[in-house]
């Protein structure tokens, strides 16, 4: 006789029969049973009998070698689901982090919204700016001149996108002034023909602060010898680094007055706007189209980089589908686990059926068993994934230090650390997909269990 004797508890099932379910609660209260275990067993005891049997099958497995093997397969399935969920959360968080990092670096140079003149210039930009500020989400405005040109230094020539700006107004719409690593952005003064270059552009031209570069405008001038390009020497007064190779290697800034003279324009090319929430740029652009007067074109940052964002979104979608297959493989391991369980428990199923259990109840028992494995595996995977995603900046440097490697060398990649941006809607979708796959995997074995015929199952018992 054990310390805690077990007694049978009578359960009425659907009014059809009386089913005997072992009651695991201890009879003797003075045996030192932990309070938590007593509460847990009392809770299980009050559940419907399908849940009691399903829970018992889930945690049973030490009474025979076969049951132990089935429980081992269940643990493997649970671990597979957990690892798949965790991997998917971490990978999507890192991809979101890269996307956010690149987007922020792009928008440190680009504007949230641009207003362009349909004729190529925007003469009344001050009036347009006042009208734009009627929208409360617009926080800054600055005019600009944009043109493509050639920069020449000795034998080095590089194509460049030259932007003429007002140094006092530019910080209201971009972070270029704060990204100047050498020199001063405010040294762009009208009439002095100074220039600020991107770091990669300056490296390609082999120039430093104080050096001269020659700017060749696309508009030529007619001479007796023919059409010659218009050339003008500029003094390098600053070098900026946005952290985005495309902009660091192609952008150059000069004063807007110098740009108007150099490119023979009588008005700025357009107006750049900064808004409070850059994610609402498409909606703000639509609202401004109803406010602004005159013949203008409005575009937001998402349209300027449509191809890049479409490529990133496609990559994220494909990565989600590929990693979901890992969860699917682990979830459908439950099929083999439950089939083995049904085969091993046919006699038990037959006894339940003879005592009045309906096929639906038998099916529910095995669905509960498989669903519990999926839920527990998903919960563990979500917890692991969230912890890792929130601590990537600590975990990755530790692994690099431990193994003596660097995953993102600074001299090759502009981003030397793995960024992570955990988004809870992604976590919810991943967890839901894992639970649904685990539930679907239980349907066939449970249906098979419900079709067991008591007479045939008990024939050789």
N, C-alpha and C positions, 0 to 999 in steps of 0.2 A: 504494500500500500504506500503510495507516494504521500509527500507532505500535504499536497493539495489534491484531495479526491475530486474526481470529475463526476458530474451527474448529468443525466439526460434532460433536455428541455423540450417540452412539447410545443410545436408550432403548428397552427392551423394554416394550411395553404389553400387559398381560394375556396375554402369550404368543402374541398373534395376529399381530403384525407388528412391524417395526422403524420407529420414527418418528424423523426427524431434527429435533432441536431445536437452534437456534444457541446456542452456549455463549458468554456475554458476558465470561467471565473472560480477562484478558490472558495472552498466551503469554510475553511478555518481562517478567521481574520487575524489571528495572532501569529502568523507564520512569517511576518516581516516582508510581505509583498510590497514592492514600491508603489507609491500612490499613482504615479504616471501610468504604470502598466495596468493598474486596476481600473483607472478611468478609461484607458484605451480599450480594454477588454469589455468593459461595460457598454461602451459606445458600439463596438462591433456586435455585441449580443443583441442590441436593439435594432439592428439593420434587418431588412428583408432577407429571407434565406438565400436568395440568389446571390446577394452581395456577400453573405457569410461564406458560402461555398467558393465563390470566385476569389475572395481574399485568401481563403485557406489554400486553394490551389496555387495562388501566386507565391505565397511564402513557404509552401511545403516543399520538400525535396530531399530530406535527410533520412527518410525511412527505407529507401532502397536505392540501389545504384542507378536504376532507370530514372527514378524521380530526381535524383541528384543531377543526372545528365540533362534532363529537361530544364531544371532550374538554372543550370549553367548556361544553356542556350538562351534562356530568358534574360539572364544577366548580360550576355553578349549583345543581344538585341537592344536592351536598354542602354548599354554603353555606346553602341553604334549610333543610336538616335541622339544621345547626349553629345557625342563628339561631332556628329553632322550639324546639329543645331548650333553648337558653340562655334564651329569653323565658319558657318555661314554668317553668323552675327559679326564675328571678328573681321572677316574678309569684306563684307559690305560696309562696316564702320571705317575700315582703312580706305576703301575706295571713296566713300563719302568725304573722308578727311582730305584725300588728295584732290578731289574735285573742289572742295571748299577752299583749299590752300591756293590752287591755281586760279580759281575764280576771283579770290580776293586780290591776288597779285595782278591779274588782268585789270580789275576795276580800280586798282590804285593808279593806273595810267589812263584807262578809258573812262568814259562818263556813263552814268546810269541812263540818262536820256539825252538825245541830241536833237536840236531843232535846226534844220537846214533850210536855206532859201531855195525855192524851186528854180531860180535863175542862176544858182551857183554862189550867190552872195546873200547876205542878210543885212541890208543897210540900216534898218530900224531895229537893231538888236536890243537897244535900251527899252523900247516900247514892248517888245516881245518878252523881255525879262520881267517887266512889271506885271504883264498879264499872266506870266507863268507863276508868279508868287501868289496869285489868287488861289491857287491850289495849296492847301495847308501842308501837303506832303513834300513840296519843293522847298529845300533848305539852302540851296546855293545855285548861282548862275555865273557863267563867265564866257566871254566871246573867244573865238579862236580863228586862226587861219591855218588851213591844212593844204600841203602841197608835197608832191614827190620831187626829189632832186638828187643830185650827185655830190658827194663830198670827196675832195681830192686833197691828198697830202703826199707830196713827192710822187713816188710811183704807186702809191696805194689809192685805190678808188673804191668807194662803196656807195651803193644806193641807199637813200635814207628817206624817211617820212619826216618832213620838217613841219613842226607845229608852232605857229606864232601865237604867243599868249601875253596876257598882262600879268606880270609876276605878283602883283598885289591881289588879283582876283583868282588866280589859278588854285591856291590852297582851298578855296571854297568848294571846288568840284573834284579835286584829285589829291593824291599824296606825293606827287613828284617832288615838291619842294622839300619834304621831309626825307626823301630817299636820296638826296644828293650826298654822296660820300666824300667828295672833294670839291672845294670851292663853295660858292654861294649862289643860290637860285636868284636872289634879288639883284645880282650883278647884271642881269639882263636889263639894260637901260636903252631907251630909244636913241637912235643915232650913233651908238657906239659899236653896233654890229658884233655883239657877243653871242656865244652859243654854248648850250649845255648838251652834252652827248651822253648816250647810254654807255654803260661800262664796256660791253662787248664791242660796240661801234668804235669807242676810243681805243680799245686794244687792237682792233683790226687796222685802224689808221695809224697806230703807234704814236699817239699824241698824249701830252700831259697838259696840266694847267698852264696857261700862258702861251701855248703853241698856236700857230695859225693853221686853219684849214680853209680851203677854197670851196665855196658853195656854187655849184653850177645850176642855174635855173633852167627849167625846160623851155621857157619862152626865149627864143633867140632874138638877136637884134640884127637888122639889115645893114650891111656895110658894102662898100664897093667891091670887096672881095667875096661877098656872098653873105649868107645867114650864119652868124657865129653865136655860140652859146653865151649867155650872160653870166659872167663870173664875178664873184665878190669874196674877198678874204674876210673870215670871221675869227675872232679870238676865243679860244676855249676858256671859259670861266667856271665850268662845273662839270662833274661827271656823276650821273645818278645810276642807281642799281635797283630795279624793281623786282628782281628775282625771277623774271620771266624772260627766257632767252629771246623770244621773238621781238619783244619791245626793247630790251637792252641792246640788241644788235641792229635795230633799224630806226629808233626814234631820236630826234634831235629837237631842241627847243630854242627859239629865238624870240626877241620881243615882237609883239604884234605889229608895231609901227614899222620895224625893219622888214617884217614879212610882207606887209602891204606894198612897200617900195620895191622889194626884191622881186616879187611875183606880179607886180603891176596890177594890183587889185585896189578897188576903191572902197571896199567894205569887207568885214569879216566873212568867213565861209559859213559860220553858224554860231549857235549858242549851246553850251554844254550845261546840263542841269544835274544837280545832286538831290536825291530824295531820301526821306527818312528810312524807308525799308526798301532795299534794292530788289527784294523778291516781288514787290508790287510794281516794278517798273513797267511791265506791259499794261497794267490797268491804269497807271498814272499817265502813260503815253496816250492811251485812249481818251482819258478825261481831258488832257491838254488839247487834243484835236478838236474838242468842242469849245474850248476857251480861247485859244489863240486865233488872232485875226490875220489876214493876209495870206499870201500863197506860200505856205511852208510845208516842209516834210518833217515828220517826227518818227524817230526810231529809238528803240531801247537796246540795252546791252545784249539781251538774249538774241535779238535779230542780227546784231553785228557778228556774233560768234555762233551762229546757228549750227554750222557743220560740226564744230568742236563739241558742243553740248549734245548734239544728236549722237555722235560717236561714243561719248562717255556713257550716255544713257543706254545705248545698245550693248556696250561692254558690260555694264552692270546687270542688265537683263539676262544676258547669256551666262554670266558668272552665277547669278541666282539659280538659273535652271540647272546648270552643271552641278553645283553643290547640293541642290535639292535631290539629285539622284543618289547622293550618299545617304541622305535621310531615308529615301525611298527603299534603298537596299536594306538598310537596318530595320526599317519598319516591316518589310515583307519577310524578314527572318521570323517575324512572329507567326507567319503562316505555318512554317515547319514546326515551330515550338508548339503551337496549339494543335496541329494535327497529331503530333506525338502524344500530347496530353490527352486528346480525345481517344486515341488508340489505347492508351494505358488505363483510362478511366471508364471504359465501356461498361464494365460491371457496375460501377457506381452510378453511371447514367441510367442503366437499366433498372436498378433498385429505386432511384428517384422516380422514374417513370411509373413503376408498379405501385409506388406509394401515392401517385396522383399528380406528380409534376407534369406540366404540359410541355410540349416541344418548345414553345416560346420561352418558358422559364429556363429550360436547358440551354437554349441558344443564348439567353441573357447571361448565364453563368460564365460562358467562355468569352463572350464579348466583354464582360467586366474584367476578366483576367487579362485579356490582351490590351484593353484600353488603359488599365492601370499601369502596365509596363510602358505604354506610350506616354502617358501623362507624367510618370515619374522620370523617364528618360528626357522628356522635353523640359521639365522643370529644372533638372540638373544641368542640361545643356544651356538653357537660358541663363541660369546663374553663372555658369562658367564663362559663357560668351560675354555677358555684361561686365563681369569682373576684369577679364582680359582686355576688352575694348576700352574700358575706362582707365586702364593702367598700361597701355601700349608704350607710352613715353617712358615708363620705368622698366618694363619687362624687356623690351628690345635692347636698350643699352646694357642691361645686365647680361643678356645672352651674348651680345657683341664682346663685352669685356671677358666673359667666361671662355668663349671660343677664340678670342683674338682675331675677330673678323669685323668688317664694317659693311653692312648691307647696302648702304647708300653713300659711297665715297663722295666727299665734298667737291673734289676736283672733277667729278664726272656729272653728278646730279646737283641741280640747284637746291633741292630739298634734301638735307642731310639727315633728317629724322622722320620716322614714320608718323604721319598725322592720323588722328582717329576722330571721327565724328559719329557718335552713337545716336541713332534716331529711334525713338521708341515705337513709332509706327512700323518700322522695319522689324523690330523685335516681335511685335504683335503678329505680323504677317507670317514670320518664320515659325513662331510657336504654333499658330493655327494650322499651318500647312503640315507640320510634323504630327500634330494630334489627329488631323483628318486622315493622313496616310496610315497612321497606326490603327485607327478605327476601321478603315476600309480593309486592312489586312486581316481583321478578325472575322469578317463576314462569312467567308467560305468555310473555315473550320467550325464556326459556330453553327452554321446551317447543316454541316455534315453531322455534328453532334446531335442536333435535334432530330435527325433522321434515323438514329440508332434504334433498332427494334429490340425491345426487352427480351423477347423469347430467344432470339438468335444470340444475343450477347450473353445470356445466362445458361445456354445449352451445355457448355463444357465447364461451368464453374462448380 
